[in-house]
Amino acid sequence: MPTISIIVAAYNVKDYITDCLSSITRQTFQDFEAIVVDDASTDGTAELVAEAAARDPRIIPVTHTINRGLHLARKTGVERASGDYAFFLDGDDDLSETMCADLVAQFQKHPVDILHYGITVIGENGILDEECRTFEAFNNTPSADTQGMRVVRSIYDEHLGQQVDWRVTQRAYRTELLKRAFDAMTDQRLERAEDGYECLVLSALAASYHACKDCRGYRYHYGRGVTGTNAISAETYGRFCRQFHDCFAAADDFATVHAELDLDSCVRGFKHKATELLSNDWKVRVRDNDKMDAAKQMAAIFSPTVTAREIWRHIRDAAWDDLSDPDRVAMDTITLWQTIADTVDVGPSEPDEAPRYWQTRSRAEELLKQLRRAQERRSYDGQPIRIFITTHKNVDKPDSRILQPVQVGLKPDSYRFPWAFHDDEGENISAKNPMYCELTTQYWAWKNIDAEYYGFCHYRRYFDFSDTEHAENPYGEIMDDYIDADAIREYGFDDETIARAVQGYDVITTRYGDLTKIIDAHGTPKKVWEAAPKLLDEDLHRMYDILCAMHPEYRQDAIAFLNGNRSCFCNMFIMRREIFRDYCAWLFPMLEVFERNTDMSRHSKEALRTPGHLAERLLNIYLMHHQRIGSGWKTKELQCVHFTNPEPQETLAPLDANITDPIVPVVFAADDNYVPQLATTIYSAMVNASQDRHYDVVVLQRNIAWDKQERLRTFFRRFDNMTLRFINVDRLVSGVKLTTNNAHISVETYYRFLIQQVLPFYDKVLYLDSDIIINGDIAELYDTELGENLLAAVHDIDFLGNLNVKHGLRMGYATDVLHMQDPYAYFQAGVLVLNTRAMREHYTMDQWLEYASNPEYIYNDQDVLNAHCEGKVTFLDWSWNVMHDCAGRVENVFSLAPNDAYDAYMTSREQPKIVHYAGFIKPWTDPDCDFASIYWRYARETPFYERLLKKVVQSTAPQPKTPSAQHERAIGEGNTLRKVIDPLMPIGSKRREAAKAVGRLIRGKH
């Protein structure tokens, strides 16, 4: 028996097989056999193999009479192998002379099942050297020794980073393992991804692995065979897809048969990585005019979700590359790919693929948005009017070539917004931003930008360029919330309006305010400074001295300003070029002197910003001086708009695709006051949750304090099977008139209508109220089959009881206002399984909110859903929403419901999976209410238990009563009759009360 077997698979490699076999026969280690399997070649390969075998008996030819593909050719070779060790050599590659000697030496030193060696890459057929070096570097990356299941997981498991390649021809094996593994493999033809499949099986059955990447005697000719970058048709790409799919199916079969190996994560990793390799051919090798057809073929073989995900991956990577290198923007290509991705109908997403699809798409869309903003930046140069918006954070900005963002406060590791200028470019004082604030933008523009007009705003504060007068707050500002389409129209943030407002003027500022009326009526700029608790008076005095020393002609103006009652604010202005440059040349040298002469080492954070505060005063002095000396500038004042929420609308991304357990998305809505109840409800859910599922818990909110969010996150980290996320949705309902007709129902109840838009990557979502306790596993609830129905819910026993009340008012309401065909199909909306995919198809979020604004509805949110979902509801078992007995409603109202419904409700009370404390009585207002003991069992485990107790005290503590006037006693305390009467008729006794009644009757008092 030879020491080593070399298995050569050959098909139509006539031009290369002679070199291949010659490299084998020249080995310095001679104890080998070379099994050459010709896979029914048609080009004369078999004849060349036979000639080589005739010259060297160690070459053993094996011939397939029909072509069976690379996998089965290897399988045939493995069956014939008899050496102690074996490795594969493709017929179009070759070996260095010491290859076998090196491998045998390594096996003797490291007696493992698999020996992973390096390769030498040689480019062929136009493959670039750079591509060869990259491919070689990746395949020669050092890897650690592994044992057991770590051998296969290090290659395929995405949680471990997939750092090791799966090239079967880059490994040598114990022949015993090779035979056992190939015997477990499929007998079906496999191509293109067969290496991934074969390596999966081999590594899963191996006990040990060692890498010797410095052994690089395998000479890989990159560009021969199936590799390369030559163009392919859509039909060819479709064939590639089928070949990959066959390899995936074989991997699935092996994992199923060998379930004890627990290979699910490895098979999933193999599919994901291989699909990316396949999709790279779509990107690189399929012509643009064939890409649509090729994508459709891929969608038909794999799925629309997988196909769209891969196209969005290419879009994501291209957008990132373009943002990293502005000179290589290829928006036409990206637009084409996006059109194709949108054409691929994703439809109902496959549960296993949806998270990765949405994660990829969300990131791509985020980068595309930045790329489009970056493209706008390229239009900024050459604009005659340039108004710079200073920002240190990602914010909304009107689409405008005049309004140009500048990112400040940059550090070496800062993310640099591609859509903004950066104040550390060119000549700058960026490092001084903590002291100079927005002045670093002004300095940067002064030194690096050429324009006819220079203007400056902040990311929160803009000029109002419109002709409309707007109401101002006591600080002289217009207050608004969002920089959206309405704000753009209202304040003239379009280029035409801005240019019309600016042109013809020399200087534009914010409005001068009367300090006797605004900013707490301090009266003068000097007193405003002195009233600022974090600014130092000596700093103002020092700057005054510097100004008088450097520009004595301004002393009069400084005195007039500081002791006057008018000022413009915010370092916001627009100036002609000559004026702006003169102002900067006047301003910055004074600030430099101030900085040199001032010890700011012990200044507070706000006091460190003194140069910025001083510049605001100096601007006023500069303008007053030129007005006094008659410079003849044409000036203008504009109102200032302050936006409280300039940040973009928060968005949620899909969970990390590495979360492999099936996801259960759960949505709650709450406000800051309801956090203790929210914590209790979520805790009850997670205590009873399955460990085999992952719960994506999303809280829709508008005002939950950050510290409370952090306390909740910290508390729920104890559950490895959940993710807790918050999203502020205030902007989504801004401008919508939402009211409730019940005092115990808050506007947060309407947030359920936002779910379909806030979570676009889920086709199905659980919505749960925050006044419930969950005793069952909500994964069971989530798994409810909905079909084409819009939602699943429990009948509302309270509403059903009201329908049967004699007066018939609720019945009339259901038929006349809600227009329900069957009022007895009314459901309770505190526990919902939402078919968000179907809901998106039927209604938009804006439609839901419009419906909810109907003032005729009693329970606006619940009535809306019942009115518009009737006939498209799956009814849940009553135990999933058991309403408690609020103020005796079980006897007085619920019992009036149809008999079967009432019996079902009463049965559900015995083992409720969800208890719903609906109504005005809650456990935190009445700790003895129905089912309260269940609530407190969970509540006392949460970090907000004491807050709930406080609510109990506030609700149950007796209110002090105003003392009532006491009537005069009929017999005074000192009367001797008391000594006789009190023993016979004690105070409070029936005899006493009867005697008093007789007395009142005698006196005529009734």
Secondary structure, DSSP 8 states (H G I E B T S, - for coil): --SEEEEEEESS-HHHHHHHHHHHHT-S---EEEEEEE-S-SSSHHHHHHHHHHH-TTEEEEE-SS---HHHHHHHHHHH--SSEEEEEETT-EE-TTHHHHHHHHHHHS--SEEEE-EEEEE-TT--HHHHHHHHHHHT-----EETTHHHHHHH-GGGT--S---GGGEEEEHHHHHHHHHHS--S---SSHHHHHHHHHHHH-SEEEEETT---EEEEETSTT-S---B-HHHHHHHHHHHHHHHHHHHHHHHHTGGG--HHHHHHHHHHHHHHHHHHHHHTB-GGGHHHHHHHHHHHS-HHHHHHHHHHHHHHHHHHHHH-GGG--HHHHHHHHHHHHHS---S--TTTHHHHHHHHHHHHHHHHHHHHHHHHTTTTT-SEEEEEEESS-----S-SSEEEEE-S--TT----TTSEETTSSS--GGGHHHHTTHHHHHHHHHH---SEEEEEESSEEE--SS------TTS-EEES--SHHHHHHHT-SHHHHHHHHTT-SEEEE--EETTTSGGG--SHHHHHHH-TTS-HHHHHHHHHHHHHH-GGGHHHHHHHHTSSEE--TT-EEEEHHHHHHHHHHHHHHHHHHHHH---TT--TTGGGHHHHHHHHHHHHHHHHHHHTT----EEEE-EEEES--S---------TT--S-EEEEEEE--GGGHHHHHHHHHHHHHT--TTSEEEEEEEES---HHHHHHHHHHHTT-TTEEEEEEE-GGGGTT-----SSTT--GGGGGGGGHHHH-TT-S-EEEE-SSEEE-S-HHHHHT---TT-SEEEEE-HHHHHHHTSTT-HHHHIIIIIS--S-GGG-EEEEEEEE-HHHHHHH--HHHHHHHHT-TT-SSHHHHHHHHHHTTSEEE--GGGSEE---TTHHHHTGGGS-HHHHHHHHHHTTS-SEEE--SS--TTT-TTSTTHHHHHHHHTTSTTHHHHHHHHHHHHS------------SS-TT-THHHHHHHHS-TTSHHHHHHHHHHHHHHT--
